[in-house]
Amino acid sequence: MPLPDRPKGFDDLLPDDVPRYEHVIGSFRRVAEAAGFREIRTPLLEDLGLFQRSLGEVTDVVQKEMFTVPRQEETLALRPEGTASVVRAYLAASLHKTAPFQKLYYAGPMFRAEQPQSGRRRQFDQCGVEALGSSSPLLDAEVMAVAVRSFEAMGLRNVELRVNSIGDAGDREVFRAALTEHMRAHLGARCDDCKERFTRNVFRMLDCKVPGCQPSNASAPRFLDHLGATSRARFDATLAGLTALGVEHAVDHGIVRGFDYYTHTVFELLCRDVGARSAVCGGGRYDTLISDGGGPELGATGFAIGVIPTLVALEKQGHPKAQRGEPGIDAFVAAVTEGERLPAFRLADRLRGAGLGADCDFEDKKLKAQFKQADRRGARLVVILGPEEVANGRVKIRDLRAGEDLELPDDAALPAALAARLCAPPRADGS
């Protein structure tokens, strides 16, 4: 009886896929750590109430896209995003009392029960930062700079930073009245989801991507025109911080972000190579989430990068790190006859113990086939053991990059000699 297929919207990451993910997450991690962020890891399962409270009960994620696990005494949910869990962990560990200012980052899987499509899966990886305990507009600028420089480290081109401000609670009430009046006049031309959002949360109408809803979005009032003087000054200071860091950006009045916890600065990073849904990163400030969770009134800001959309963009741009393929090794130890299989096996292990990436044949291939295997694995050196080499305590070396052959003693100095060969610069002829 065949095994069941994997669930819809969930992917197997095969060995050829993992290095692609590691390129995205590893590039992000190096940039985040260079900026002073430290890693935090939170559970995959949280109490459902955490997300209902922090994301908003009328958001699409909470209403339509949560994977829940009902139990007799509680209902758990697979985390749909990282911010709420990080804030919960921050408060649970009393960091708001002992060390309120924290620069944290995370990377791992999230879950949403939405319809799978290109660049969107039901299990997907995100990596992001959360800077907790400060309301500085310069911190917003730094967080956005970390996002931009993460994509630069990945080698992703054509990335645009778009920024907006949705102000504080008072600003939003003023804007809500203006937007409600505008959308009421256009409600008949809006999609069914927008008609629901009109009564639930009119701001969400600006998130709509349905083509027929775009004209009334384009003519809608703008948040920036309804900000109070304090909020406007804060936004200007954030933009000045970006300019000081040399980070290119543009104001986009259509960005409002989807979760209820956002305040003031909101932003997205877009890459048109992804397709219709071009956002590869989104974030913003959430100055009320810590106090809403029972903590003090402390500011916070952060972002999340979508690993799958980023990989889609890298693949479309032909980036080599986004291509599937076997991981490279330094040396492949080839046995000429069956009698050298065990010595080759033992030598590969010695080379690994000395810090070199090494492998050997386990499929009883002939020597010519082993050379092809070494080339496919990206090995620079092929270490050849035949009856004569074993009898004389020597090995033959083929340098695949330089096209040279040499012979060395099979002694304690062999790993160091191979390591030196690997570090040697290319020959003058460029090989």
Buried (B, 14 or more C-beta within 10 A) or exposed (E): EEEEEEEEBEBEEEEEBEBBBEBBBBBBBEBBEEBEBEEBEBEBBBEBEBBBBBBBEBBBBBEEBBBEEEEEEEEBBBBBBBBBBBBBBBBEEEBBEEEBBBBBBBBBBBBBBBEBEEBBBBBBBBBBBBBBBBBBBBBBBBBBBBBBBBBEBBBBEBBBBBBBBBBBEEBBEBBBEBBBEBBEEBEEEBBEBBBBBBEBBBBBBBBBEEEEBEEBBEEBBBBBEBBEEEBBEBBEBBBEBBEEBEBEBEEBBBBBBBBBBBBBBBBBBBBEBBBEBBBBBBBBBBBBBBEBBEBEEBBBBBBBBBBBBBBBBBBBBEBEBBEEBEEEBBBBBBBBEEEBBEBBBEBBEBBBEEEBBBBBBEEEBEBEEBBEBBEEBBBBBBBBBBEEBBEEEBBBBBBBBBEEEEEBEBEEEBBEBBBEBBEEEEEEEEE
